[in-house]
Amino acid sequence: TERHSRLEIGDEFIDLQHRTFVILVARSARALEKRVTHDVLMKIFYEIKKYAEFHFVSEENFMLSVAYPDYIEHEQMHSHLLSELSMKISEANRNEKCAPDVLDFLYHWLLVHIAREDKKIMSHIARGSGGWRCGGSIGDVALCVQHLFLGQIKPVIFHNSNTVSRLF
């Protein structure tokens, strides 16, 4: 849908993670609306935080694999977002009335960071800027894994997409 396309950057793997993130945030909104227990809501917020940590590592590996020139700044944004999320979750844990603040922060994060910052990564790729990544067919991924274990390439997250040229 149009609403979700604003959060897609054009990479199948990262877009799947963004959609999962949207589902988790929506689940926290429904939980807040249904007035679930404080413990249940905190568990959902904790799940979102852990998922964000995983997603950021995936996205940072992706940025490295395409030689994204603003990698350091983007990684710093991720660190800042995680710190802020941790702080807001801690506040909500101490004071239930702060739980909507976590949700507001997450909505802003989705709309601004993904729609603006993450899309810059794909603009970099679209311009044909350097970098490589393993991806495409199962055979390509298998070949990348073989080279990885032989120490011929650095480990990266393997993406199944044809948006950039392949290593092999």
C-alpha positions in Angstrom: 0.0 0.0 0.0 1.0 3.6 -0.4 1.3 4.0 3.3 3.9 1.2 3.5 5.8 2.3 0.4 7.0 5.4 2.2 8.9 3.0 4.5 10.4 0.9 1.8 13.9 1.6 0.6 13.9 -0.9 -2.3 15.9 -3.8 -0.7 13.9 -6.9 0.0 15.6 -7.9 3.2 15.7 -4.4 4.8 12.1 -3.7 3.7 10.9 -7.0 5.3 12.6 -5.8 8.5 10.9 -2.4 8.3 7.5 -4.1 7.8 8.2 -6.2 10.9 9.1 -3.1 12.8 5.8 -1.5 11.8 3.9 -4.6 13.0 5.7 -4.5 16.4 4.9 -0.8 16.8 1.3 -1.4 15.8 1.1 -4.2 18.3 2.4 -1.9 21.1 -0.3 0.7 20.1 -3.0 -1.9 20.3 -1.7 -3.1 23.6 -1.7 0.5 25.0 -5.2 1.0 23.6 -6.5 -2.2 25.2 -4.9 -1.2 28.5 -2.9 -4.4 28.9 -0.9 -4.8 32.1 2.2 -2.7 32.6 4.3 -5.9 32.5 2.9 -7.0 29.1 3.4 -3.6 27.6 7.0 -3.4 28.9 7.7 -6.8 27.3 6.4 -5.5 24.0 8.6 -2.4 24.2 11.6 -4.6 25.1 10.9 -6.8 22.1 10.9 -3.7 19.9 14.2 -2.6 21.3 15.8 -6.0 20.8 14.4 -6.1 17.2 15.8 -2.6 16.6 19.2 -3.7 17.7 19.1 -6.7 15.3 17.8 -4.5 12.5 20.5 -1.9 12.9 23.2 -4.5 12.7 21.7 -5.8 9.5 21.3 -2.4 8.0 24.8 -1.4 9.0 26.2 -4.6 7.4 24.2 -3.7 4.3 25.6 -0.1 4.3 29.1 -1.5 4.5 28.4 -4.0 1.6 27.5 -1.1 -0.7 30.2 1.3 0.5 27.7 3.8 1.8 29.7 7.0 2.3 27.6 8.2 5.2 27.9 5.0 7.1 29.5 6.5 10.2 26.8 9.2 10.6 24.1 6.7 10.0 25.5 4.3 12.6 25.7 7.2 15.1 22.0 7.9 14.4 21.3 4.3 15.2 23.2 4.5 18.5 21.3 7.7 19.4 17.9 6.2 18.5 18.7 3.1 20.6 19.9 5.3 23.6 16.8 7.4 23.4 14.5 4.3 23.1 16.2 2.8 26.1 15.7 6.0 28.1 12.0 6.3 27.1 11.3 2.6 27.9 13.0 3.1 31.3 10.9 6.1 32.0 7.8 4.2 31.0 8.8 1.3 33.3 9.1 3.7 36.2 5.9 5.6 35.3 3.1 4.0 33.3 1.9 7.4 32.2 5.1 7.7 30.0 4.2 4.7 27.9 2.5 6.8 25.2 5.8 8.8 24.9 7.5 5.6 23.8 4.9 5.1 21.1 5.2 8.7 19.9 9.0 8.2 19.7 8.6 5.0 17.7 6.1 6.6 15.2 8.5 9.6 14.7 11.4 7.2 14.2 9.5 5.2 11.6 8.3 8.2 9.7 11.5 10.3 9.8 14.4 7.9 10.1 13.2 5.2 7.6 11.4 7.5 5.2 14.2 10.0 5.1 17.5 8.6 6.2 17.3 4.9 5.1 16.1 5.9 1.6 19.4 7.8 1.2 21.2 4.4 1.1 19.2 3.3 -1.9 19.8 6.6 -3.6 23.5 5.9 -3.2 23.0 2.6 -4.9 20.8 4.0 -7.6 23.5 6.5 -8.5 25.8 3.5 -9.3 28.1 4.3 -6.5 30.7 1.7 -5.5 30.4 -1.3 -3.3 29.4 -4.9 -3.6 27.2 -7.3 -1.9 26.3 -11.0 -2.2 22.9 -11.7 -3.4 20.6 -12.9 -6.1 20.3 -16.6 -6.6 20.8 -19.3 -4.0 23.9 -20.3 -6.0 25.3 -16.8 -5.6 24.7 -16.9 -1.8 26.3 -20.3 -1.6 29.3 -19.1 -3.4 29.5 -16.0 -1.1 29.3 -18.3 1.9 32.1 -20.5 0.5 34.3 -17.5 0.0 33.4 -16.2 3.4 34.6 -19.4 5.1 37.8 -19.3 3.0 38.5 -15.9 4.3 38.3 -14.3 0.9 35.5 -11.8 1.8 34.4 -10.1 5.0 31.1 -11.2 6.5 28.1 -9.2 5.5 24.3 -9.9 5.6 23.3 -11.6 2.4 20.5 -9.9 0.6 18.4 -11.4 -2.1 18.0 -8.5 -4.5 19.2 -7.5 -7.9 19.5 -3.8 -7.2 23.3 -3.7 -7.5 25.9 -5.7 -9.3 27.1 -9.0 -7.7 30.5 -9.7 -6.4 31.0 -12.7 -8.8 
